[in-house]
Amino acid sequence: MRHLNTKKMPLTSLGSFLAILIFFISIITSSTLYNDSYSPFDNWISDLGSSSKNPTGYIYFNFGCILTGISIILSAIGLVRWKTTDHKKNNHIYLSQCCGVLMALALIMIGIFSEDYGVIHRFWATIFFILLLIFVTVTNIALKNHISYMRWIWYYAFISIAIDLIFMFTFSLGVRLPILEWLAVFSGLIWLGLIGYNTLKLEKPQYQ
């Protein structure tokens, strides 16, 4: 059970698991307090952070976004553990870390500038989904040939990438399908959790 010791847990694993836990708690809490009926098929995720639509629970969602973003920053920084003797791949990992941090900052901004802020909120939400796509793609490329990268996680990343692309494409066409936003966010979170799980299996930095 030594892997449950957070003092020994890799930063990527700790950050990933915290991000998932915090986001799920904030979603459940804020949706429970939502004024009207709430459904992933009818409501955007950010509706939970609207003070007019969710006057009792909006603070939990917005604060959850901020804490989730901070956790993702920790996870991205911890990807340094995946570096090898391949300098080209290490550059990809560094790029992945930058994308992860920027994506997390966009999520924090979503928490600060909630749906109440209109166009500012939509701007940061758009940046978030673009950076989520880049983060997953670049990380998958960087880790593809790493001897410790689990192949099934590599394949799963393509599912997350595809969902994110489909959501952004349909949204750009004005098609209202909130469920695609939910799938994009949660498939991305699942991928982050899988990266955390895979990192947990690294007893020490691996070399090719």
N, C-alpha and C positions, 0 to 999 in steps of 0.2 A: 504493500500500500504506500510505498515511499513516494510514488509519483504524485500523490495527493498533497504532499508537502509543498505549499506555495513558495517556500523559501528556496526550494530546489527546482521548481518548475520553470522551464524555459520561458522567457519573456513573451515569445510569440504565442505559446500555449495559454499562458495566464491571461494575456490581453484578449485573445480570441474567445476563450470561455467566458470571461467577464463581459465582453461585448454582447454575446448571445444572451447571457443571463439577465443583464441589465435591460436590454431591449425588450425581451419577452415580458419581464415584470412591468415595464412602463406601458407596453401595449395592452396587457391584460388589465392593469389598474385603470388606465385612462378610458379604455373601451367599456369597462364595467360602469364607469361614472358618466358615460356619454348620455346626453339628454334624450335623444331620440333613438330609434332602432339603428343599429350599426352593423354593416355587413361589408366584407371585402369585395363583394360583387357590386355594391352600390356606392361605397365610400372610398375616397383616397385615404391613404395612411395619414397624411398631414391634417385631415379633418379632425383627428384626435387632438391636434395642437392648437385648434382654433378656440379662442376664448369666447366667441359668440356661439359656436356650435357645441362646445364642450366646456362650459364655464366652471364646472366643478373639477374636471379631470385634465384639463389642458396642460397644467403645470407639470404633471407627472410625465406626460409624453415629451414635452420640450426639454425638461431637465434630463430625461432618459436619453434623448438624442445627444445632449452634451456629454454625458458620462460615457455613452457608447462610443462617441468619437474619441474621447481620451483613451479609452481601452484599445481602440483600433490603432492609435498612434503607438502604444506600447507594443502591440502585436507586430506592426510594421518595422519598428526599430529592431525587434528581436530576430528578424529575418537574417540578420548578419550571421547567425548561427549556421546558415546554409552555405556560407561561402566556402569555396574550394581553392585548389591551385590553378583553376582555369580563370584567368583574369577577365576574359571576355564574358563568361557567365557571371563573374562577380560584378561586372559593370551592369548587367541585366538585373541582378539582385538589388544593386544600389538604386537603379531606376525604379524598380518595383517598390522599394522602401519609400522613395520620394512620392510615388503615386499614391501609396497607402496613406501616408501622412496627409497629403493634400486632400484626398477623399475624406479622411476623418475630419479635417478642418471644415470641409464643406458641410458635413453632417452636423458639426457643432454650430455652424452658421444657420443651419435649418432650425436648430433648437432655439437659437437666439432670435432669428427673424422668422417667426412662425407664419402660418397661413394668413394671419391677420395683416401681415405686411405686403400682401399681394405680389407685385412684380418682383420685389426683392427676394421674397421666398421662392418664387418660381425660378429665378436666376440660380440661386444656390442649389435648388433641387436638381436642375438640369446639369449643373457642374458635377454634382454628386454622382448621378447616373453615368455620366461620361467617364469620370475618373474610376468608378467602380468597374466599368467595362475594361478600361486600360489596365487597372491594377490586377484583375484576374488574368487577363491575357498575358501581360508582361511576366507576371510571376510564374504562370504555367510554362512559358517559354524558357525562363531562367532555370527552372527546376526539372525540365523535361528529362535530361540525361543524367541527373543526379542519382547516384546509386541507391539512395535512401528514399527517393520520391516514389510513393505508392502509385502504381500505374492506374488503378481504378479511380484515384483522386484526380489524376491528370485527365482522364476521360470525363469525369463528372464536371470538371471546369468548363467543358464545352457546352454542357447543358445550361449552366449559369450564364455563360456568354450569350448563347442563343436567346434565352429568355429576355435578357437585358436589351439585346438588339431589337427583338420583336416589339418589346414595350416602347422603346424610344421611337421606332419607326411608326407604329400605330398612333402614338401620341402626337407625333409631328404631323400626321395626316388629320388630326382632330378627332380621331376615333376614341370614344370614352369607354375604356375597359380597365377600371380600377384593379381588377383581379390580377392583371398583368404586372402592375406596379408591386402588388404584394408578392407575387411570385419572383419578380426580379430582386426585391430586397431580401426575401427569405432564402432564395437559392444562393445569393451572395453570402449571406450570413452562415449558411450551412457549409459553403466552400471554405470560409474563413475558419470555421470550427474544425473542418477536416485538416486544414493546414496546421492548426494548433495541435491536433491529435498526432499528425505525422511528425511534427517537431518534437513532440513528447517522446517519440520513439528513438530520437537521436541521443544516445548516451553521451556523445562527444561530437565535435565537428567532424564531418565526413570528408574524405578526399577521394578524388577520382584518379 
